[in-house]
Amino acid sequence: MQLTMDSSSAKVSGNGSFSSALSRELMSESSAQHTSTDSGEDARVLALRNKAPAPKDGYQNHLKVLYTQNRTVAGGKRKVHRHIPSAPERILDAPDLVDNYYLNLLDWSCNNVVAVALHQTVYLWNAASGNIEELMTVDTTEEDYVTSVSWVKEGGGYLAVGTNGAEVQLWDCEKMKQVRSMKGHTARVGALDWNKHILSSGSRDSSIMHHDVRVRDHHVSTLVGHTQEVCGLKWSPDGTQLASGGNDNLLCIWDNVNSSAVNKVAPRFTMTDHQAAVKALAWCPWQKDLLASGGGTADRTMKFWNTQTGALQNSIDTGSQVTSLTWAPHDREIVSSHGFSKNQLSVWSYPSLAHVKDLTGHTSRILYTALSPDGQTMCSAGADETMRFWKLFAEPSKSKKTVTPATAGLAGGSGTGSSSRALSSRSIR
């Protein structure tokens, strides 16, 4: 009996050795150890306490191509957008700023001076020094007020001023005196733009007039194409085309017609795609014949046109009233300003029209915008009677370390003077 038991024990012992050897051959040592713990109290179906064993030197995984075929798409390097500060660099009070979608009361000159009309008075704010000066006041009647301002593009020393009394005035801002007054419209002049020595004015009488400011008989030609108030007016960078928008929901493209006689000129293209007033207009500075336009509350779209063919290239619903458009001079981006409900500036990439960022802070709709001469800072004026200065764009070359006059002025102190109460520094963010 004892011998039989010993024989059985030896037999079991032999089978156990064979099983252990087979287990070590088929499974790694770590897997065998894990199997041996499955009968314990902490046994789990899956346990990740131990890492998988490292492969042998020189081992090649032939399924590597299968495992990584989508990695370049899903895990590739994402495009990192540049940083845009969310808060304005400066806020100025603008009391009595007229809340009217159809007017254009803000402009920034190439000499780094901001002109803003506050009801009947035009103020000049020097962005480099912070000084504020009162240029002019409309004193005719209480019903008259300033409806548009526009700096001459070359030199920047002359400012055109449109009034509710249908008058276009030209001011020498270095001498602080009026040079001349040009009449011809029968209603308020809400839009102005320059093409060298030609000043174009758009009016509530639905007409557009070209004025040659060098000669006594200033009226060069009249453009007839709108049926309601002209509220948007922009010359192309090369001066060959004029875009106009009106309260009749029309966008018109005009050729530059040079004539010494007074002529009535018809538009080359009339676009009827917008469903509300067209005020926001912007020509692309780095792509010829590309025009952006924005519609009012019932439209809300931003559209892009080829002005040589009249073709609509793209359109996007921005979600709110578009009050102005501005192209980035050195980046492929465009900035739109809006009304209810966010009252924001929106930055878009082009041509993808991907939304880059919203800049909020105005408590009422943004009505007017202007870009600094260095192309980096945007001023927005809103119905909340504030002007906000936003650092939107970087310098065209990162190697340049010099501070531009515009940015130096924004970093400096607030202006002082006799007019500082009407246009005062509110806070620096």
C-alpha positions in Angstrom: 0.0 0.0 0.0 2.8 2.4 0.9 4.6 1.4 -2.2 1.5 2.0 -4.3 1.0 5.5 -2.8 4.6 6.4 -3.4 4.3 5.2 -7.0 1.2 7.4 -7.5 2.9 10.4 -5.9 5.8 9.9 -8.2 3.4 9.7 -11.1 1.6 12.9 -10.1 4.9 14.6 -9.5 6.0 13.6 -13.0 2.8 15.0 -14.5 3.2 18.2 -12.6 6.7 18.8 -13.9 5.5 18.2 -17.5 2.6 20.7 -17.0 4.9 23.3 -15.6 7.3 22.9 -18.5 4.5 23.1 -21.0 3.1 26.2 -19.3 6.5 27.9 -19.4 6.9 27.0 -23.1 3.5 28.4 -24.2 3.1 31.4 -22.0 5.5 34.1 -20.8 6.7 34.1 -17.2 4.6 37.1 -16.4 1.5 35.4 -17.8 2.2 32.3 -15.8 2.5 34.3 -12.7 -0.7 36.1 -13.4 -2.5 32.8 -14.0 -1.3 31.5 -10.7 -3.0 34.4 -8.9 -6.4 33.9 -10.5 -7.5 31.7 -7.7 -6.8 34.4 -5.1 -9.2 36.8 -3.5 -8.1 39.7 -5.8 -8.4 37.7 -9.0 -9.7 39.7 -12.0 -10.7 38.7 -15.5 -8.4 41.5 -16.8 -5.6 42.9 -14.8 -3.3 45.7 -16.0 -0.9 45.7 -13.0 1.9 44.4 -15.1 3.1 45.8 -18.4 3.4 43.6 -21.4 6.9 42.1 -21.8 9.3 44.1 -24.0 9.9 42.6 -27.5 13.2 40.9 -28.2 15.9 42.8 -29.9 15.4 43.2 -33.6 11.7 42.2 -33.5 9.6 43.7 -36.3 5.8 44.0 -36.0 4.4 43.4 -39.4 1.0 44.8 -38.5 2.5 48.3 -37.7 1.2 49.7 -41.0 -2.3 48.6 -40.2 -2.2 50.1 -36.7 -0.9 53.5 -37.7 -2.6 54.2 -41.1 -4.9 56.9 -39.7 -2.5 58.4 -37.2 -1.4 61.2 -39.5 -5.0 62.3 -39.9 -6.3 61.9 -36.3 -3.1 62.6 -34.4 -1.3 64.9 -36.8 -0.1 68.3 -35.9 -2.9 70.7 -35.5 -2.8 74.3 -36.9 -2.2 76.6 -34.0 -3.8 80.0 -34.4 -2.0 83.1 -33.1 -2.9 84.6 -29.8 -5.5 87.4 -30.0 -6.1 89.2 -26.7 -9.7 89.0 -25.5 -9.7 92.4 -23.8 -9.2 95.8 -25.5 -6.0 97.7 -24.9 -7.9 100.9 -24.3 -11.4 102.2 -23.9 -12.5 105.8 -24.6 -15.8 107.4 -23.8 -17.7 108.7 -26.8 -20.7 110.5 -25.5 -23.5 111.5 -28.0 -22.2 109.0 -30.6 -25.2 108.7 -33.0 -26.7 105.2 -33.0 -27.5 105.0 -36.7 -26.7 102.0 -38.9 -26.6 104.1 -42.1 -23.9 106.5 -41.0 -20.1 106.3 -41.0 -18.7 108.3 -38.2 -15.2 106.9 -37.6 -11.9 106.8 -39.6 -8.2 106.4 -38.9 -5.7 108.3 -41.0 -2.3 107.3 -42.3 -0.9 109.9 -39.9 -2.2 107.9 -37.0 -5.0 110.3 -36.1 -8.5 109.0 -35.3 -11.4 111.1 -36.4 -14.8 110.5 -34.7 -18.0 112.5 -35.0 -20.1 112.9 -31.8 -23.4 114.4 -32.9 -22.6 117.9 -34.1 -18.8 117.9 -33.4 -15.8 116.1 -34.9 -12.9 115.3 -32.6 -9.3 114.2 -33.5 -7.4 111.8 -31.2 -3.7 111.4 -31.9 -2.9 107.8 -31.1 0.8 108.5 -30.7 0.6 111.4 -28.2 -2.9 110.9 -26.8 -3.8 114.5 -27.5 -7.5 115.3 -28.3 -8.6 118.3 -30.4 -12.0 119.6 -31.5 -11.9 120.1 -35.2 -15.4 121.5 -36.0 -19.0 121.9 -34.9 -22.1 122.1 -37.1 -23.8 125.3 -35.9 -26.5 125.8 -38.5 -29.5 124.2 -36.8 -30.2 121.8 -34.0 -31.4 119.3 -36.6 -28.1 119.3 -38.4 -25.3 116.9 -37.3 -22.3 115.1 -38.8 -23.2 112.0 -40.7 -19.9 110.8 -42.2 -16.1 111.4 -42.0 -13.3 110.1 -44.3 -9.6 110.8 -44.3 -7.8 111.4 -47.6 -5.6 108.3 -48.2 -2.5 110.1 -49.5 -0.9 112.4 -46.9 -3.7 112.1 -44.4 -3.9 115.8 -43.6 -7.4 116.5 -45.1 -10.7 115.2 -43.7 -14.0 115.1 -45.6 -17.1 115.7 -43.4 -20.7 114.9 -44.5 -23.6 116.5 -42.8 -27.3 115.9 -42.3 -27.9 119.2 -44.2 -26.6 117.5 -47.5 -23.3 119.3 -47.4 -19.8 117.9 -47.9 -17.0 119.9 -46.2 -13.3 119.6 -46.6 -11.0 120.4 -43.6 -7.3 121.0 -43.4 -6.5 119.3 -40.0 -3.0 120.6 -39.7 -4.3 124.2 -39.9 -7.6 123.3 -38.2 -9.7 125.2 -40.7 -12.3 124.5 -43.4 -11.0 124.6 -47.0 -14.2 124.4 -48.9 -17.8 123.3 -49.0 -19.3 121.2 -51.8 -23.0 120.9 -52.4 -25.2 119.0 -54.8 -27.0 116.4 -52.7 -30.6 117.0 -51.5 -30.4 114.8 -48.4 -27.9 113.7 -45.7 -24.5 112.4 -46.9 -23.9 109.2 -45.0 -21.0 107.7 -46.9 -17.7 109.1 -48.2 -14.5 107.6 -49.7 -11.4 108.9 -51.5 -9.7 107.9 -54.8 -6.7 110.2 -54.9 -8.1 113.7 -55.6 -11.6 112.4 -56.2 -14.0 112.4 -53.3 -17.1 110.2 -53.7 -20.2 110.9 -51.6 -23.3 108.7 -51.1 -26.5 110.3 -50.0 -30.0 109.5 -48.7 -31.2 110.9 -52.0 -30.0 107.6 -53.5 -27.3 109.2 -55.7 -23.5 109.0 -55.6 -21.4 112.1 -56.6 -17.8 112.4 -57.6 -16.1 115.6 -56.5 -12.7 116.8 -57.8 -11.4 118.7 -54.8 -8.7 120.5 -56.9 -11.0 122.6 -59.1 -13.7 125.1 -58.5 -16.4 123.2 -60.4 -15.9 120.1 -58.2 -18.9 118.0 -59.5 -17.4 115.5 -62.0 -20.2 112.9 -62.4 -23.3 111.4 -60.8 -23.8 107.6 -60.3 -27.4 106.5 -60.6 -28.3 102.9 -59.6 -29.7 102.9 -56.1 -33.3 103.6 -55.3 -32.8 104.2 -51.6 -30.1 105.7 -49.3 -26.5 104.9 -50.1 -24.9 103.8 -46.8 -21.7 102.0 -48.0 -19.0 103.3 -50.3 -15.5 101.9 -51.0 -13.0 102.4 -53.8 -10.8 99.4 -54.7 -7.1 99.7 -53.8 -6.0 100.3 -57.4 -8.8 102.9 -57.9 -10.4 101.3 -60.9 -13.6 100.1 -59.2 -16.1 101.6 -56.8 -18.5 99.4 -54.7 -21.6 100.9 -53.2 -24.3 99.4 -50.9 -27.7 100.8 -50.1 -30.9 100.5 -48.1 -32.5 99.0 -51.2 -30.5 95.8 -50.5 -28.4 96.3 -53.6 -24.7 96.0 -54.1 -23.4 97.9 -57.1 -20.0 97.8 -58.9 -18.9 100.9 -60.8 -16.1 101.5 -63.2 -13.9 104.6 -62.7 -15.1 106.9 -65.4 -13.0 110.0 -66.0 -15.0 112.8 -67.5 -14.9 116.6 -67.3 -18.6 116.8 -68.1 -21.4 116.1 -65.6 -22.6 112.6 -66.6 -25.0 110.1 -65.2 -23.3 106.7 -65.0 -24.9 103.3 -64.6 -23.3 100.4 -62.6 -21.4 97.6 -64.4 -22.9 95.0 -62.0 -25.9 95.1 -59.7 -26.1 92.3 -57.1 -29.4 91.5 -55.6 -28.4 88.6 -53.3 -28.6 90.4 -50.0 -31.9 90.5 -48.2 -31.3 93.6 -46.1 -29.4 96.9 -46.4 -25.7 96.6 -47.5 -23.4 98.9 -45.5 -20.4 96.7 -44.8 -17.9 96.7 -47.8 -14.3 95.8 -48.0 -11.9 95.2 -50.8 -9.2 92.6 -50.3 -5.8 94.2 -50.2 -3.8 91.2 -51.4 -6.2 89.7 -54.0 -7.4 91.8 -56.9 -11.1 91.9 -57.7 -12.1 90.3 -54.4 -14.9 92.2 -52.6 -16.6 91.3 -49.3 -20.0 92.6 -48.4 -22.2 92.3 -45.3 -26.0 92.6 -44.9 -28.2 94.0 -42.2 -30.5 92.3 -39.6 -32.8 90.5 -42.1 -29.8 89.2 -44.0 -26.9 88.6 -41.6 -24.6 87.1 -44.3 -21.1 87.9 -45.3 -20.6 87.4 -49.1 -17.5 87.3 -51.3 -17.6 88.5 -54.9 -15.4 88.4 -58.0 -16.0 91.9 -59.3 -14.6 91.1 -62.8 -17.3 88.6 -63.5 -19.9 89.5 -60.9 -19.9 86.0 -59.6 -20.7 85.2 -56.0 -17.8 83.1 -54.7 -18.9 82.3 -51.1 -21.5 83.2 -48.5 -21.8 82.6 -44.8 -24.5 83.3 -42.2 -22.8 85.2 -39.4 -25.9 85.0 -37.1 -26.3 88.8 -36.6 -26.4 92.2 -38.3 -23.1 92.9 -40.1 -22.1 96.6 -39.6 -18.6 96.6 -41.0 -15.9 94.5 -42.7 -12.1 94.8 -42.6 -9.5 92.7 -44.3 -6.2 91.9 -42.5 -3.5 93.6 -44.5 -0.9 91.0 -43.8 -2.9 87.8 -43.0 -5.5 85.9 -44.8 -8.2 86.9 -42.4 -11.2 89.2 -42.3 -12.9 90.9 -39.4 -16.6 91.6 -39.1 -18.5 93.7 -36.6 -22.0 92.9 -35.4 -25.1 94.0 -33.6 -27.5 92.1 -31.4 -27.1 89.8 -29.6 -23.4 89.5 -28.9 -22.3 92.9 -30.2 -19.0 91.4 -31.1 -16.0 91.6 -33.5 -15.5 88.3 -35.3 -12.3 87.1 -36.9 -12.5 84.7 -39.8 -9.9 82.9 -41.8 -10.1 83.1 -45.6 -10.9 81.3 -47.8 -12.0 78.5 -45.4 -14.2 81.0 -43.5 -13.3 79.1 -40.3 -14.3 81.1 -37.2 -11.1 82.2 -35.4 -12.4 84.2 -32.5 -15.1 86.5 -31.1 -14.2 89.7 -29.2 -16.9 90.9 -26.9 -17.2 93.8 -24.5 -19.6 96.3 -26.1 -23.0 96.4 -24.4 -24.8 97.6 -27.5 -24.2 97.0 -31.2 -20.9 98.0 -32.8 -21.6 100.6 -35.5 -18.3 101.7 -36.9 -14.7 100.3 -37.1 -11.3 101.6 -38.3 -7.9 100.0 -38.7 -4.7 101.6 -37.6 -2.1 102.6 -40.3 0.2 99.8 -39.2 -2.6 97.2 -39.7 -2.4 95.9 -36.1 -5.0 97.6 -34.0 -8.7 98.0 -34.7 -10.9 100.7 -33.2 -14.6 99.9 -32.7 -17.3 102.4 -31.8 -20.6 101.2 -30.5 -24.0 102.4 -29.5 -22.9 102.0 -25.9 -21.0 105.3 -26.5 -17.5 103.8 -26.1 -14.6 103.3 -28.4 -12.5 100.2 -27.9 -9.0 99.5 -29.3 -8.2 95.8 -30.0 -4.8 94.4 -30.8 -5.9 92.0 -33.6 -2.9 91.4 -35.9 0.8 90.9 -35.5 3.6 92.8 -37.2 4.1 91.6 -40.8 7.7 90.5 -39.9 8.5 89.0 -36.5 12.1 90.2 -36.9 11.0 93.8 -36.5 11.2 94.8 -32.9 10.5 98.5 -33.2 7.3 99.9 -31.6 5.1 101.6 -34.1 3.4 105.0 -33.4 0.0 103.4 -33.1 1.0 100.8 -30.5 3.1 103.3 -28.7 0.2 105.7 -28.5 -2.1 103.0 -27.2 0.3 102.1 -24.5 0.7 105.7 -23.4 -1.4 107.8 -21.1 -4.7 109.4 -21.9 -4.9 112.6 -23.7 -5.6 116.0 -22.1 -6.9 119.2 -23.4 -10.1 121.4 -23.7 -12.0 118.6 -25.4 -10.9 115.7 -23.2 -14.2 115.8 -21.3 -16.1 114.8 -24.5 -13.7 112.1 -25.6 -11.9 110.9 -22.4 -9.8 107.9 -21.5 -12.0 105.6 -19.5 -9.7 102.7 -18.7 -6.7 100.8 -19.9 -7.2 97.0 -20.0 
